[in-house]
Amino acid sequence: MGIRYRINAILALLLAALWVISCQEPPQEQQNTDSSEVSYREDYRPQYHFTPAKNWMNDPNGLVYHDGEYHLFYQYNPFGVTWGHMSWGHAVSKDLTHWQHLPVALKEENGIMIFSGSAVVDHNNTSGFGSKNNPPMVAIYTGHRDDGDTVQQDQRIAYSLDNGRSWTKYSRNPVIDEGMSDFRDPKVFWHEESGKWIMVVALSKEQKIRFYGSENLKEWNLLSEFGPAGAANDILWECPDLFELKVEGNAGESRWVLQVDVNPGAIAGGSGGQYFVGEFDGEQFTEDPLMKGQTNWVDFGRDFYAAQSYSDIPAKDGRRIWLAWMSNWDYAQNVPTNPWRSAMSIPRELGLRSVDSSYRLIQKPVSELKNLRKDSIRIEDKVINSKAGDEIINFTGKAYELLVEFDAGDADSFGLKVRKGNNEETIIGYDANNNRLVVDRTRSGEVDFDSTFVSVEEAPLELRNNRVRMHVFVDWSSVELFAGDGEAVITDRIFPSPESRGLELFSEGGSAKVVSMDIWSLESAWKNSENQ
């Protein structure tokens, strides 16, 4: 008995020691790089959307342009395909379509996970981390510590002097510590008019956004708060962004857009994004009186979350570009993909339009995506008669772009059926009786991996001269619909069989007409991959 007792005691001590080690340090790192077993042709692998080579990914972080490269950092688990061990993965692109995977940039260390944040180029070396000739790239992120009894979130910084290839965490971190458990996702930018850095960060459970100011990215002063507003009942606010946009067609007029994510409680269920339009004076954001009392949704689909816009895009370019995590917290950890999980949306150019004495955020695919176009077909003046049944188009594919203008005629509803196959289809249509766009993924392929996945999304959109324009991007496991002139967007993941490649037109309750339709097959953005 004594020997057995001593053996059991030794085993217990060993297990306890292993548990302590596992809580303090992550496992030996697995690099986020291409490897021989990653083909980029796995079932459901998007062909022109960013995905990690392996493992789990969520929010885009640190979007910044520097020395000819678009940097994409992102929430990343180097050790598995579910959430955990949050670090910053890293990739770069010269054209927003072809991405090069780089090693993990900011790693979980000493029990502190690297939660979401942003990055800037400190051109004037206000931080002192670099020099005028070699300005530092500075990442601003939330440090997350959970010791089992308490959760602590604070704001931290790190810097790079080699264009993001290696990073040094600031020795005096954290730079903001308010002793809070839900205080996260800093977005930082330089505000020229006030001559200081601005940080926008979420008080998640309070449904508030805080604004801080700094001259050097190290010392920060509280400026103001905004919220609750919009969608703010018993939900979390996360991943804010703040930027200025010119108002289309109104010379000299601009407004500030504050984007705030919510989870749950979004328009289509689960997680999603809302936005506010107003003024920012360097200290306080004030919502435009015309926008108060309403909730404005960024995307009406289920899969557009944690959107972040790029910093430091050159003035000669002038665009405001963002992208988002193409998933939903309702089911993100259960989607049927391997060896990776999650994807980013296509990058989108943003605009602001004055509509009915209010303002509307406009989103359009970036022009760089046109470089992926190859084979194309065009259809004009094609009547779709509901009595004749669905019209099969002489085109098949899994990854393509489609631009179509419909005349509603006297139809009750009309539109497209994409990724059509044996008992599978995703419907992208227009409900003329209710002036609604519709994306129906109830029969889109593999749908039973999570009880919350099956859904039908709707977005309001008025016909113009009895017509509607749809710009659709179909990939191996997603659809993105930009309708009208970018004023209504629906983003959804789908998981159809590889054999489901058909495309059909439909009309119900009358006849509609395709005024014009262009379809382009899109090349794969991944090296050594085939778009079949």
Secondary structure, DSSP 8 states (H G I E B T S, - for coil): -HHHHHHHHHHHHHHHHHHHHHHHS--S----S--TT--S-STT--SSS---SSEEEEEEEEEEEETTEEEEEEEEETT-SSS-S-EEEEEEESSSSSEEEEEEEE--BTTEEEEEEEEEE-TT-TTSSS-SSS--EEEEEEEEEE-SS-EEEEEEEEEESSTTSS-EE-TT--SEEEEESSEEEEEEEEETTTTEEEEEEEEGGGTEEEEEEESSSSS-EEEEEE-S-SS-SS-EEEEEEEEEEEBTTSTT-EEEEEEEEEES--TTSSSEEEEEEEEE-SS-EEE-GGGTT--EES-SSSS-EEEEE-B---TTT---EEEEE-S-TTTGGG-S-SSEE--B---EEEEEEEETTEEEEEEEE-GGGGGGEEEEEEEEEEEEEGGG--EE-S---SSEEEEEEEE-TT-SEEEEEEEEETTEEEEEEEETTTTEEEEE-TTSS--TTSTT---EEEEE---BTTEEEEEEEEETTEEEEEETTTTEEEEEE----TT--EEEEEEESSEEEEEEEEEEEE--SSTT----
